[in-house]
């Protein structure tokens, strides 16, 4: 369902998720992104490099601790926010569910993910 909307923005779904985080908080460490998105750094790093090459974000090492890589959205990345603003509404309308049902489903999925994480 996301593909046609994201194709217009030349984004993949995981790239869209990264931008959602950065639209909200401007910058994040790769570790924080990994935790929020439930993606490992081996998945994130090459994707973030491609996004940086596209001019959507910048990566830099922390001056205090070089092991920490910070990701910051660029003006080009911010410009996509307006173009992507219709995506959540389009997804809700396409789902056939109301907002309460979607929230309940999301909470159930979070509970399942936490249970699986605790099982490992």
Helices and strands as residue ranges (DSSP letters): H 3-9, H 13-25, E 27-29, H 30-37, H 41-53, E 57-61, E 69-73, H 75-84, H 87-95, H 99-119
